[in-house]
C-alpha cells in the first residue's frame, strides 16, 4: 500500500516541486502576502522586519555551517572514513540497507540534530558505495530519504531545543508557569522514550516497505560519486616552511587544548550538548586525527562544497521568521488552535499547530519561543500537564521537516542529491510518523 501511495507522490514531487531556493522565495512571497492581509503591519514595517530577520540568525547560520564543514571534514579523515566504510558493509541486502541507514541516522539525530544531518548523509553515501562494490542494486534516492527520515525524531532527544529551553532557569517558560520543566518530565519521560522506539520502528518499517520490487525503477548511486575520495598524499617537506606545514605537532597542540576544554566543560556542565560544543568536538577530533596542517587544508577544501547552497537559504528563512513574528501571524495561528482546544485535545492541537507553523518557521528554538507561551497558558487554564504541551510542540516541529526542504539541505549536500529526489518518499514518512506522534498525544490526553 505504501509503495502504491508513494508512486504518484514521487512522480508529482519530481515534476512540480521546485528547487530549495525557489521554494524559499515562493514561501517568502506567500508569507508577505498573508502578513499584509491578516497581520497587524504595513508594507514598510514588514519590509523592515524581513530585513532585520537576518541579523537574528547570523550566529546560528555560522554554527550550522561549521557543523557541516567540520562534520564532513571529520568524515573524510582516514580513520573515520575507514570506519564508515566498514560499517557500511553491515547491510547485505537492499532492504537491510534502507533500514540500517534510517537507524544510524535516527540514533545520531537523537544525540544532536547537527550530528544526525552529517552522519545521515555520509552513511547513505558510504552504504551506496559499498553496494556498488558488491554489485548490489540500491535505489539511491530512497537510501538518502531513509537517512533524512531518521531525522524525524531529533526533537525527542538530547539536543531538543524546546524542552531544553523549558528546563533552563530564567527562561520565558519559568516566567509563564512559575517553574521550569525538567528534562526528566519531557525528553526522558517514559512515554517519550516509548514514543521514540515506536517512531523509529515505524520509520524503519516504512523505508523497508518502500523498497523497489520487480520492475520498479532503480536509480543507483551517481557515477560521479561512485568511488571514494583518494587519501591525501603528503609531500616530502623541503624548506622550513614546508616542514612546519607537514608537522603533526602543529595540529596536535590545539587539538589537545580543545580536548582539555571539552573535559572541563563536561565536568562543570554535564553532558549538555550545544551546537558550539558539537563544533568544538568535531574540530578537536579532526586536529587530533590529521597528520599535518597541509592534510587539514586539503580535507577542508574537499568539504567546502557542502556549505554553499545551504547558507544561501538561511537569509530567506530568517526573513520569513522576522515577518511571521512581527506581523503576529505566528501568534494568531497558535491562538486559533488553542482557542478551540479541550483538555483532551490540547496536546494534539499544539502538535498540529507546530507542524503547520514549522513549514514557515523551520527553527525549533524560534518556533518554541513563539508557540510555547500561548499553549502553556492554555494548558494552565485547562489543567493539562505543561510537559505534554512542550513535547507536543517539539513533535510538530520535527514532524513536518519531512516535507520542508530547509533541514534537508545539509544532508542532501553531503549525499549529492536534491529535494526532488527524496521528498516523494519522505512525504510517506511524514504521514506515518504523524500517526505515531498524534496517537501518543491522544493517549496522553485521554489519560
C-alpha positions as CSV (number, residue, x, y, z in Angstrom):
1,X,0.0,0.0,0.0
2,X,2.8,2.4,0.9
3,X,4.6,1.7,-2.3
4,X,1.4,2.3,-4.3
5,X,0.9,5.6,-2.4
6,X,4.5,6.7,-3.0
7,X,4.5,6.3,-6.8
8,X,2.2,9.3,-7.5
9,X,3.9,11.3,-4.8
10,X,7.4,10.6,-6.2
11,X,6.2,11.4,-9.7
12,X,4.5,14.6,-8.5
13,X,7.4,15.8,-6.5
14,X,9.9,15.2,-9.3
15,X,7.6,17.1,-11.7
16,X,6.3,20.0,-9.7
17,X,8.4,20.6,-6.6
18,X,10.9,23.5,-7.3
19,X,14.4,23.6,-6.0
20,X,15.1,24.6,-2.4
21,X,16.0,28.2,-3.3
22,X,12.9,28.7,-5.4
23,X,10.8,27.1,-2.7
24,X,12.2,29.5,-0.1
25,X,11.5,32.5,-2.4
26,X,7.9,31.4,-3.1
27,X,7.4,30.8,0.6
28,X,8.7,34.4,1.3
29,X,6.1,35.9,-1.1
30,X,3.3,33.8,0.4
31,X,4.1,34.9,4.0
32,X,4.5,38.5,2.9
33,X,1.0,38.5,1.4
34,X,-0.5,36.7,4.4
35,X,1.2,39.1,6.8
36,X,-0.2,42.2,4.9
37,X,-3.7,40.7,4.7
38,X,-4.1,39.2,8.1
39,X,-1.3,40.7,10.2
40,X,-1.2,44.0,12.1
41,X,1.6,45.5,10.0
42,X,2.1,47.8,7.0
43,X,4.4,47.4,3.9
44,X,7.2,49.5,5.3
45,X,7.2,47.7,8.7
46,X,7.0,44.3,7.1
47,X,10.0,45.1,4.8
48,X,12.0,46.2,7.9
49,X,11.0,43.0,9.8
50,X,12.0,40.9,6.8
51,X,15.5,42.5,6.6
52,X,16.0,42.6,10.4
53,X,15.3,38.8,10.5
54,X,18.7,38.1,9.0
55,X,20.6,39.6,12.0
56,X,18.8,37.3,14.4
57,X,20.0,34.2,12.6
58,X,23.6,35.1,11.7
59,X,25.1,33.3,14.7
60,X,23.0,30.3,14.1
61,X,24.0,30.3,10.4
62,X,27.7,30.3,11.3
63,X,27.1,27.4,13.8
64,X,25.3,25.2,11.3
65,X,27.9,26.0,8.6
66,X,30.6,24.8,10.9
67,X,28.6,21.7,11.8
68,X,28.5,20.8,8.1
69,X,32.1,21.8,7.3
70,X,33.7,20.1,10.3
71,X,31.4,17.1,10.3
72,X,32.1,16.3,6.7
73,X,35.8,17.1,7.1
74,X,35.9,14.6,10.0
75,X,34.2,12.0,7.8
76,X,36.9,12.5,5.2
77,X,39.8,11.8,7.6
78,X,41.5,8.4,7.1
79,X,40.4,6.6,10.3
80,X,36.8,7.8,10.2
81,X,36.4,7.1,6.5
82,X,37.8,3.6,7.1
83,X,35.4,3.1,10.0
84,X,32.4,4.3,8.0
85,X,33.4,2.1,5.1
86,X,33.5,-1.0,7.4
87,X,30.1,-0.1,9.0
88,X,28.6,0.4,5.5
89,X,29.4,-3.2,4.7
90,X,27.0,-4.4,7.5
91,X,23.7,-4.4,5.5
92,X,23.9,-7.2,2.8
93,X,20.5,-6.7,1.1
94,X,18.7,-3.6,-0.2
95,X,16.0,-3.7,2.5
96,X,18.6,-4.1,5.2
97,X,20.5,-1.1,3.7
98,X,17.5,1.2,3.9
99,X,16.7,0.1,7.4
100,X,20.3,0.4,8.6
101,X,20.7,3.9,7.2
102,X,17.5,5.1,8.8
103,X,18.5,3.6,12.2
104,X,22.0,5.1,12.2
105,X,20.6,8.5,11.2
106,X,17.9,8.3,13.9
107,X,20.5,7.4,16.7
108,X,22.8,10.3,15.6
109,X,19.8,12.7,15.4
110,X,18.8,11.8,18.9
111,X,22.3,12.7,20.1
112,X,22.4,16.0,18.2
113,X,20.4,17.3,15.2
114,X,23.6,18.6,13.5
115,X,25.4,15.3,14.0
116,X,22.3,13.5,12.6
117,X,22.3,15.5,9.4
118,X,26.0,15.0,8.7
119,X,26.1,11.3,9.8
120,X,22.9,10.6,7.8
121,X,24.3,12.0,4.6
122,X,27.7,10.3,5.0
123,X,26.3,6.9,5.9
124,X,23.9,6.9,3.0
125,X,26.8,7.7,0.7
126,X,29.0,5.1,2.1
127,X,26.3,2.4,2.1
128,X,25.7,3.3,-1.6
129,X,29.4,2.9,-2.3
130,X,29.5,-0.5,-0.5
131,X,26.6,-1.7,-2.5
132,X,28.2,-0.6,-5.8
133,X,31.4,-2.6,-4.8
134,X,29.3,-5.7,-4.2
135,X,27.2,-5.3,-7.3
136,X,24.0,-4.8,-5.2
137,X,21.4,-2.5,-6.8
138,X,20.1,0.1,-4.4
139,X,17.7,2.9,-5.1
140,X,19.9,5.7,-4.0
141,X,17.2,8.4,-3.6
142,X,15.3,6.0,-1.2
143,X,18.6,5.4,0.6
144,X,19.1,9.1,1.2
145,X,15.4,9.5,2.0
146,X,15.9,6.8,4.7
147,X,18.7,8.9,6.2
148,X,16.6,12.1,6.3
149,X,13.6,10.1,7.7
150,X,15.8,9.2,10.7
151,X,15.9,13.0,11.4
152,X,12.2,12.9,12.2
153,X,12.9,12.1,15.8
154,X,15.6,14.7,16.6
155,X,13.4,16.9,18.8
156,X,12.7,13.9,21.1
157,X,16.4,13.5,22.0
158,X,19.4,15.0,23.7
159,X,19.6,18.3,21.7
160,X,15.9,19.1,21.8
161,X,15.9,22.9,21.8
162,X,12.3,23.3,23.0
163,X,12.5,21.0,26.1
164,X,16.0,22.3,26.9
165,X,14.6,25.9,26.9
166,X,11.8,24.8,29.1
167,X,14.3,23.3,31.6
168,X,16.5,26.4,31.7
169,X,16.2,28.6,34.8
170,X,15.2,32.2,34.0
171,X,13.6,31.3,30.6
172,X,10.2,32.6,29.4
173,X,8.8,29.2,30.4
174,X,9.6,29.7,34.0
175,X,8.1,33.2,33.8
176,X,4.9,31.8,32.2
177,X,4.2,28.9,34.6
178,X,6.2,29.8,37.6
179,X,8.7,26.9,37.3
180,X,10.9,25.1,34.9
181,X,10.0,21.8,33.3
182,X,12.8,19.3,34.0
183,X,14.1,17.2,31.1
184,X,13.0,14.1,33.2
185,X,9.4,15.2,32.6
186,X,9.8,15.7,28.8
187,X,12.7,14.1,26.9
188,X,13.4,11.4,29.5
189,X,9.8,10.7,30.4
190,X,8.8,7.1,30.0
191,X,6.1,8.0,27.4
192,X,8.5,9.9,25.3
193,X,11.1,7.1,25.4
194,X,8.3,4.7,24.3
195,X,7.3,7.1,21.5
196,X,10.9,7.2,20.3
197,X,11.1,3.4,20.0
198,X,7.7,3.3,18.2
199,X,8.6,6.2,15.9
200,X,12.0,4.7,14.9
201,X,10.4,1.3,14.3
202,X,7.7,2.9,12.2
203,X,10.4,4.8,10.1
204,X,12.4,1.7,9.6
205,X,9.3,-0.3,8.6
206,X,8.2,2.5,6.2
207,X,11.5,2.7,4.3
208,X,11.7,-1.1,4.0
209,X,8.2,-1.3,2.6
210,X,9.0,1.5,0.1
211,X,11.9,-0.6,-1.3
212,X,11.5,-1.1,-5.1
213,X,10.3,-4.5,-6.3
214,X,10.2,-6.3,-9.6
215,X,10.3,-3.9,-12.5
216,X,10.2,-0.8,-10.3
217,X,12.7,1.9,-11.4
218,X,16.0,1.9,-9.6
219,X,18.3,4.9,-9.6
220,X,21.7,3.8,-8.4
221,X,24.5,5.9,-6.9
222,X,25.6,8.6,-9.5
223,X,28.7,7.7,-11.4
224,X,30.4,10.9,-10.2
225,X,30.1,9.6,-6.6
226,X,30.9,6.0,-7.3
227,X,34.4,6.0,-5.9
228,X,35.8,7.2,-2.6
229,X,37.8,10.3,-2.3
230,X,41.5,9.5,-2.5
231,X,43.7,9.7,0.6
232,X,45.6,13.0,0.8
233,X,49.2,12.4,-0.3
234,X,51.7,14.0,2.0
235,X,54.6,15.7,0.2
236,X,58.2,15.3,1.4
237,X,59.0,18.6,3.1
238,X,61.9,20.6,1.9
239,X,62.0,24.1,3.2
240,X,61.5,25.1,6.9
241,X,58.0,26.4,5.9
242,X,57.1,23.1,4.3
243,X,58.4,21.2,7.3
244,X,56.1,23.2,9.5
245,X,53.2,22.5,7.2
246,X,54.0,18.8,7.4
247,X,54.4,18.7,11.2
248,X,51.8,16.8,13.2
249,X,52.8,18.8,16.3
250,X,51.2,22.0,14.8
251,X,47.7,20.3,14.7
252,X,48.3,18.2,17.8
253,X,48.8,21.2,20.2
254,X,45.4,23.0,19.5
255,X,43.7,19.6,19.3
256,X,44.9,18.7,22.8
257,X,44.0,22.2,24.1
258,X,40.4,21.7,22.7
259,X,40.2,18.3,24.3
260,X,41.2,19.8,27.6
261,X,38.5,22.5,27.2
262,X,35.8,19.9,26.5
263,X,36.8,17.9,29.5
264,X,36.5,20.9,31.8
265,X,33.2,21.9,30.1
266,X,31.6,18.5,30.6
267,X,32.9,18.2,34.2
268,X,31.2,21.5,35.0
269,X,28.1,21.5,32.8
270,X,27.3,17.8,32.5
271,X,26.6,16.3,29.0
272,X,24.6,19.3,27.8
273,X,25.3,19.4,24.1
274,X,25.0,22.7,22.2
275,X,25.9,23.5,18.6
276,X,29.1,25.1,19.8
277,X,30.2,22.1,21.8
278,X,29.4,19.8,18.8
279,X,31.6,22.0,16.6
280,X,34.4,22.1,19.2
281,X,34.2,18.3,19.4
282,X,34.4,17.9,15.7
283,X,37.3,20.3,15.4
284,X,39.2,18.6,18.3
285,X,38.8,15.2,16.7
286,X,40.0,16.5,13.3
287,X,43.0,18.2,14.8
288,X,44.0,15.0,16.7
289,X,43.5,12.7,13.7
290,X,45.1,14.6,10.8
291,X,48.8,14.2,10.1
292,X,49.6,17.8,9.3
293,X,48.2,21.3,8.6
294,X,48.7,20.5,4.9
295,X,46.4,17.5,5.1
296,X,43.9,19.5,7.1
297,X,43.8,22.2,4.3
298,X,43.2,19.5,1.7
299,X,40.4,17.9,3.7
300,X,38.6,21.2,4.4
301,X,38.9,22.1,0.7
302,X,37.1,18.8,-0.1
303,X,34.3,19.6,2.4
304,X,33.7,23.2,1.4
305,X,31.3,22.3,-1.4
306,X,28.7,21.1,1.1
307,X,28.2,24.5,2.7
308,X,27.5,27.0,-0.1
309,X,23.9,26.1,-1.2
310,X,22.8,25.6,2.4
311,X,23.9,29.0,3.5
312,X,22.1,30.6,0.6
313,X,18.7,29.5,2.1
314,X,19.2,30.8,5.6
315,X,18.8,34.6,5.0
316,X,15.4,33.9,3.3
317,X,14.1,31.8,6.1
318,X,15.5,34.3,8.6
319,X,13.4,36.9,6.8
320,X,10.3,34.7,6.9
321,X,10.7,34.2,10.7
322,X,11.0,38.0,11.1
323,X,7.8,38.6,9.1
324,X,5.8,35.9,10.9
325,X,6.8,37.2,14.3
326,X,6.5,41.0,13.7
327,X,3.1,40.7,11.9
328,X,1.7,38.4,14.6
329,X,0.8,35.7,12.1
330,X,2.6,33.0,14.2
331,X,0.8,34.0,17.4
332,X,-2.5,34.2,15.5
333,X,-2.1,30.7,14.2
334,X,-1.2,29.2,17.6
335,X,-4.0,31.2,19.3
336,X,-6.6,29.8,16.9
337,X,-5.7,26.3,17.7
338,X,-5.5,26.9,21.5
339,X,-8.9,28.6,21.5
340,X,-10.8,25.5,20.2
341,X,-8.9,23.0,22.4
342,X,-10.3,20.9,25.2
343,X,-8.2,19.2,28.0
344,X,-8.1,16.0,25.9
345,X,-7.3,17.6,22.6
346,X,-4.9,20.4,23.6
347,X,-1.8,18.3,23.1
348,X,-2.9,17.1,19.6
349,X,-3.8,20.7,18.5
350,X,-0.5,22.0,19.8
351,X,1.2,19.3,17.7
352,X,-0.8,20.2,14.6
353,X,-0.2,23.9,15.1
354,X,3.5,23.4,15.5
355,X,3.6,21.2,12.4
356,X,1.9,23.8,10.3
357,X,4.0,26.7,11.6
358,X,7.2,24.7,11.0
359,X,6.5,24.8,7.3
360,X,7.1,28.6,7.5
361,X,9.4,28.8,10.5
362,X,11.7,25.7,10.4
363,X,13.5,26.6,13.6
364,X,12.9,24.5,16.7
365,X,14.0,27.2,19.1
366,X,12.4,30.1,17.4
367,X,9.1,28.3,16.9
368,X,9.0,27.2,20.5
369,X,9.5,30.7,21.7
370,X,6.5,31.8,19.7
371,X,4.1,29.0,20.5
372,X,5.0,27.9,24.0
373,X,3.7,30.9,25.9
374,X,0.3,30.6,24.1
375,X,-0.2,26.9,24.6
376,X,1.3,26.8,28.1
377,X,-1.2,29.5,29.1
378,X,-4.0,27.3,27.7
379,X,-2.6,24.3,29.5
380,X,-2.8,26.1,32.8
381,X,-6.4,27.1,32.1
382,X,-7.4,23.6,31.1
383,X,-5.4,21.7,33.7
384,X,-3.1,20.0,31.2
385,X,0.5,18.8,32.0
386,X,2.9,21.5,30.6
387,X,5.4,18.8,29.9
388,X,3.0,17.2,27.4
389,X,2.5,20.5,25.7
390,X,6.2,21.1,25.5
391,X,6.8,17.8,23.7
392,X,3.7,18.3,21.5
393,X,5.3,21.4,20.1
394,X,8.6,19.5,19.7
395,X,6.8,16.7,17.9
396,X,5.2,19.1,15.5
397,X,8.4,20.8,14.7
398,X,10.2,17.6,13.8
399,X,7.2,16.1,12.0
400,X,6.8,18.4,9.0
401,X,10.6,18.6,8.5
402,X,9.9,15.6,6.2
403,X,8.1,17.9,3.7
404,X,10.1,21.1,4.4
405,X,13.4,21.3,2.4
406,X,15.2,23.6,4.9
407,X,16.8,21.0,7.1
408,X,17.2,18.5,4.2
409,X,19.7,20.8,2.5
410,X,22.7,19.9,4.7
411,X,22.1,16.1,4.4
412,X,21.4,16.4,0.7
413,X,24.6,18.5,0.2
414,X,26.6,15.6,1.7
415,X,24.7,12.9,-0.2
416,X,24.8,14.8,-3.5
417,X,21.1,14.8,-4.3
418,X,18.3,17.4,-4.5
419,X,15.0,17.8,-2.7
420,X,13.0,16.5,-5.6
421,X,14.9,13.2,-5.4
422,X,13.7,12.3,-1.9
423,X,10.6,14.2,-0.9
424,X,8.2,11.8,-2.5
425,X,9.5,9.2,-0.1
426,X,9.8,11.4,3.0
427,X,6.2,12.6,2.5
428,X,5.2,9.0,3.4
429,X,7.5,9.2,6.4
430,X,5.7,12.4,7.4
431,X,2.3,10.6,7.2
432,X,3.4,7.6,9.2
433,X,5.3,9.5,11.9
434,X,2.3,11.9,12.1
435,X,0.1,9.0,13.1
436,X,2.6,7.9,15.8
437,X,3.0,11.4,17.3
438,X,-0.7,12.2,17.2
439,X,-1.5,8.8,18.7
440,X,0.9,9.3,21.5
441,X,-0.7,12.7,22.4
442,X,-4.2,11.3,22.1
443,X,-3.3,8.6,24.5
444,X,-1.8,11.1,26.9
445,X,-4.9,13.4,26.6
446,X,-7.2,10.5,27.3
447,X,-5.2,9.6,30.4
